[in-house]
Amino acid sequence: MIRRALGAVVPVGAALVAFLFGAIMIVALGANPIDGLVAMLDGAFGTRERLATTAVRATPLLLVGVGICVAFRAKVINIGGEGQIVIGALASTAVALAVPGTPKVLLLPMVIVAGMVGGGFWGAIPGALKAYASVNEILSTIMLNLVAVQVMNYLLRGPMIDPLEVEGSRIPQTERLTDNAALPTLLSGTRLHLGVVIGITAAVAAYVLLWRTPLGFRLRAVGHNPNAARASGISVERSIVTAMAISGSLSGLAGVVLVFGSESLRMVTDGSAAGFTSAAGFNGIVAALFGALHPLWTIPSAFLFGGLLTGANNLQRVLQIPSPLAVALNGIVVVFVVSSGRVRTWIEQRIRQPVDDRGASAPVAGGGG
Amino acid sequence: MSDFFTLSVLVATFASGVRLATPYLLAGLGETVGQRSGVLNLGVDGVMLLSAFGAYWTSLETGSLLLGVGAGLLVGLVMGVVYGIITVIFQAEQGISGIGIYLFGLGFSDLLFEEMVGTPTPIKSLPKYSIPGLSRLPILGEALFEHNLMTYAAFLLVPLVALLLMKTTFGMNVRAVGENPEAADSLGVSVGLTRFAAIMVGNGMAGLAGAALTLGLGIFQPNLTQGLGFIAVALVYFGAWRARGVMLGALLYGIVAAVVLQLKARELIPLEASDLAAMAPAVLTIVALVVVAGRIEAPAALTNPFSRH
């Protein structure tokens, strides 16, 4: 009972301490932290439009985060979200560019599948390298992020460049995709689009997959104890590749949502991954961690961190505090949440201490008497 | 193409490769010391961004490059204390806490830049210092002995880090706590203190790497490193946890970057093809990771927190 309660209280406490750091930063930047908090909450949740924008900003974090959860259950750490987003976006954009006239009902499923296949492929590579060549997935995913960025720069400067840009200023971007490729808006007057529904559906699907299907059972068995899983006839190697492929395909889906849910409806690069992804591949890790690496808890968690991003934009408008504050805060949240496991152990030991003391001191007292 | 293969162009390209290798080398050597003690620091890129901003801003305000380097080192050491507390005292999962450090560095350096500087203002970059005599040597002179002091320092640190790790008591303790912390602990070596010290060395060098990067370029902008620190972490694996191997990896990255820059500048290949060429080091690193993973053992306790039971 106490254990369960601590499991929830300690990470939340850690996040609160992290936000206290945020408040200190706001003070250091010469603003009132209460005004800062109000501006952030107002910017994130204040109006119907802002709520919708928060949900839209949260969606890539949710999709990447759910992918992190799936991989984590098989004990694989997927830090390759950035690259998988980029490859998923490129694959889906290429499809949309190739068949521009296709009706929306056909085109949307096609681009979604393309994005998931692209991201899934990019995730399966480090999965296979880990399973069959014992290559640390943290490193291989980071390297593949770098490769993906160069693939993007190459394609957007070369084969996929907007024909208008070839003779023009050579901005590395695709042409504007046809409107029948856009994710439909769900609430007129807001940015809320189908991507948000896709994100939540993916989270529920991942939950069902992990806890209600044989495949999910196998993945969790491998994560829990690979040797026992192997002894009971599960292929550990194939499970690792599968987990990473699913994880990557969810990040690839995030790439689809970023392109087809954008107002500009095109892919453009500034030469870096973060320029396209806004670091969603990393911020998704924060959402997943804060959601206790559970797909369903990652939904509110991603919404919260989406709110942090939109709130920070408002903070910049109202109080002139630079919006990168949100990214810095995300980093602090990660550090505090992953450090909080130790604090939890300490508290648990403190709670058990009195019992242990009595047990330990009794023989001594007896010996003295 | 023939234009590229003249001796003077090749030498100039090699020399610029050596210069571009400097931040990779400094950060990679530091990370080597940390990993040998069993601590993976994925936050190197974030530390480099913060120290680069510190070095840039200090040089901008004071006009002194030396103070800039000092500021970079100081920021690195402060981040070392932070990462030491996270890793040694709180025993956090290293793969993820490093991402936290990275995000913090990425966001906070950007925030400070926008708040305190605003637009990228050039500063004086590190001057070249020709080593008397040696720089007169044909070919080698220009390639190796006409660099800035940070580049010389980085390459001098290669044998020094190797000596530190292999020949000193501290180095032996570092390797012991990285391979078998329980055994080291039972022999009276403080695992926590040794790892903390190794983290300080690693972060201090990441700080110097950030300073070398921004002062070498004479400019700072948000996300200046563009993932350089992550490559430095991979170079440690590439170099099989040896200073010399890390140096070879750093040189590979530097020289490929220099070649790509040359080809671009001379318009020998289309702009988009240079992006494909720029992918080569990352692909090579992945190949190297496969080779290393099969043959060379990482420090056995890498990423495992230590606590007595």
Interface residues (C-beta under 8 A of the other chain):
Chain A: M25 L29 I77 I79 L129 A133 S134 V135 N136 I138 L139 S140 I142 M143 L144 N145 L146 V147 V149 Q150 V151 N153 Y154 R157 G158 R170 G271 S272 A273 A274 A279 F282 N283 I285 V286 L289 I321 P322 P324 L325 A326 V327 A328 L329 N330 G331 I332 V333 V334 V335 V338 S339 S340 G341 R342 V343
Chain B: L40 L42 G46 I86 I89 F90 Q91 A92 E93 G95 I96 S97 I99 G100 I101 Y102 L103 F104 G105 L106 G107 F108 D110 L111 E114 E115 P222 N223 Q226 G227 F230 I231 V233 A234 Y237 P270 L271 E272 A273 D275 L276 A278 M279 A282 V283 T285 I286 L289 V290 A293 G294 A298
